[in-house]
Amino acid sequence: MTRLNLKKTVTALALSLGAMVIVHAEAPHAHWGYEGDVNPEKWGELAPDYAICKSGRNQSPVNIDRSYNAPLDALGLHYAAVAADVIDNGHTVQVTPQSESSYLQLAGARYTLKQFHFHAPSENQIKGKSFPLEGHFVHADKDGNLLVLAVMFKPGKQNPQLDGVLNALGGSAGESRKLERPVNAAALLPKQRGYYRFAGSLTTPPCSEGVTWIVLKTPMTLSQAQLDRFAAHLQHNNRPVQPLNGRVIVD
């Protein structure tokens, strides 16, 4: 695969995880959603490319009920304040940095931050508990392997970084706008970096597997007013938890 084609593949997968439908002139993707005849239970039947949503054995999200203690590498977060665009694409609120200067290092591999987006309520659960909001920070390494860093949000103290995202949103879905100020993804993550790790998939069609999931144990906070503003855009954009099928979650 050429470097150009590899770059296109990485970009397409990252945007897919952000619930952004990538439309190709020669082969448009099937419409999907969270309600009615295109709800998550139907995704695997909407198009051949989505079949793994139904047949896959390593699907996300999951309920983290039991985990096994193992020596895990520390997360090396190297995030910078960068200009970014925000969009309500009809499936999620997504923020895309205008540069690839932010990255995460794990076990000697470097994963570049491609975008981050939100789900309300949370998709993953911790011991059966759902949170009102979950952020997914989508990364890819040089070979196109994806890693998603997930953080839960609970009602509490206002988060100024989230205000910047919400204030930049347009009035209708599909309108991309530039954030007034640079955003630093590190400000959306807790200082305590303990985490759960497991193998999973994209949580939206085509539900591709082979994604490394890192779910932080410590939640962040947002104000009730911020949560209400997110809810107006997201409107229950969470896929139900999927069977583990023998997968091991380590922490």
N, C-alpha and C positions, 0 to 999 in steps of 0.2 A: 504494500500500500504506500502510495506517495505521501510525502509530508503534508501536501495540500489536502489530499483526501482524508488523512488522519485528523487534521484540524477540523474539517467539516463534520466528521463523525463525532468527535468529542463535543462540538458545539451543539449538534442535534440532540445527543443524549442528554446533555445538561439541561437544555431547554425543555425537553420532554419531562424530566423530573420536576421542573417548575410548573408543570401543567399547562405548558404552552404548546398548542397544536402547531406542528411544523407542516406546512402545506406545500407539496410539490406539484407542479403543474401537471406532470404526467401520472401521478398516483396520489390523489388527495387522501388524507387519513379520514377514517370514519369519525363522525361526531360522537362525542362521549360526554358524560356529565355525572351528576350525583343524585339525580331524581328521575322518576318516570322510566321510560323504556331504555334509557341509556345510563342507568344507575350502575354502581360498581359490580353488582351481581351479574350484570349483563355484559360487562366489558369484553369478556373472552369470546362472546358470540357476535360482536359487532363487526369484526374484520379478521381475516387470517393473521394479520400482523399482531393482533391482540390476543391470540389463542393462549399464550402463556399466562395471561391474567387468570385463566381458569385452570390450566394444567400444570402450572409451575409448582415446584416443591419448596422453593426458597423465596416466598413472597413477603413483601412488607406492606403495611406495618405489622408489629407484633405486640403482644402483651408480655412485658418483661416480668414474669412471675418468679422464676427460679434462675439463678445465675451461679456460676462456678468461679471461685477465686483463682486467678492465674496472674503471673507476672506480665503486666501490660506496659508497653512503652509510653513514656510521657508524651503529651501532645505539644508539639512545637508550633505555636501559633505566631505567625509573622504577618499580622494584618496592618495595613496602613490606611490613613484617611484619604479617600480618593473620591473623585467626582463619579456620580452614578445616575442611572436612569431608573425610574419606577413606573410600573404599569399594572393596572388591573386588567389582566388579559381574559377575563371571563371565567377563569378557573381558580386564580390565586392572585395575591398581591406579590409582585416579583421585583426585586432590586438587582440591577445588573451593573457592576462596576465598569467604568470606562477604561480601566487598565488592568493588567494581570499582575500587579505588584504584590498582592496579598496571597499568602500561601500557608499551607499547613505541612509540617514534617512529621512523619510517623514511621518508625522502624526503618529509617534510612531512605524512605521515599518522599518525594516532594509532590504535593497536591495543590494545584492552583485554584483559588476561589473563582468560580465562574459566575455564580449568582446565589441569591438567597431569597426565600419566599416563605409564606405562612399558611397554616391550616388551622381552622377553628370549627369544632374543638380539635384537640390533638389527635394525631393518627396513632402513634405509639402510645401504649399505656404502661405504667409502672405499678406492678402488683394490683392490676385491675383498676387503677385510678386513671381517669382521663383529666387532662388539663384544658382550660379554656382556649389556649393558643399554643401552637408549636411552630418553631422556626426551623427551617431546613437550609443548611449552608452547603451548597453543592460544589464539590471539588473534583478535579481530574488530574491524573498524573500524565507524564509525557507519552505514555502508551495508550491513553484513553480510558484507563481504569478509573471508575468513579468511587468517590467516598463522600458520604453525607454525614455531616455533623449536625445533630439535632439538639435543640434546647427547648425546654418547656417554660411556659410563662404562666404565672398565677396572679390574681388581683392583688394589688399592693401599691407600692411607690411608683410614681410616674417615671417613664423612661424617655428622656429627651431625644435619644436617637430615633425612637419610634415616632415621635412627633414630627421629625423631619421627613420621614417616609410618608406618614399620613397626610401632612400638609401639601405634599407635592402631587398627591393623587388627583387625577382629573375627575370630572363629574360623571363620565360614562366609561364603560369597559372598552378597552382597546386603545386608549389614549396614553401614549408614553410621554413622560415629562422628566426633565432633569431636576435632580435635587438642588435646592438653593445652596446647600452647604455640603462639603465632602462628608461622606459617611465612613465611620470606622467600625467594621463588623465586630471588633473585639469588645466594643462598648455594649454589645447585645449578648455577651456571654458572661457567665459567672466567673469569679476569680478561682473558685474551687473547680478543678478540672478532672475530678474522678468521673469515670464513664463505664458504660456497658458497651460491649462490642459483639456484633454478630453479622453473619452473611445474609444479605437480603436482595431487594429488587427496587426498581422504580415504583412509586406508589400511585402512578398514573399510567395509562396506556402509553407505550406498549408493554409495560410491566417487566421490562428486561431485567434479568437476574445478573449476578456477579457484582453487586454493589456492596461495598463495605459500609456498615452502619456504625456510627459512634453516637451514642445517646448519653448526654451529660446527666449526671445524677442530681445536680443542684439546679433548681429552677430559677428563672429570673422573674421580675415583677413588671407589671404595667398597671396603669390606673384603670378604673372601671370605665371612665370616659374614653380612654384609648381602646379598650376592648370593645365598647359599643361601636366605635368608628370602624374597627376592623370587621365586626360582625356585619355591618351594612354592606361591605364589599365581598366578604368571603361566603357568608350564608351556608354554613355547614359543608365545607369542602374537604371532608375527611373520609378516606377509605376505611372500612371496618378492619379490625385486626385479622390477620391470617394465621392458619395453623403453623406451628413450628416444624412439624414433620421430622422430629428428631434432631433439629438443630440445637447446638449448644451456645448459650449466651455466657460470655465471660466478663468478669469485672475485676 
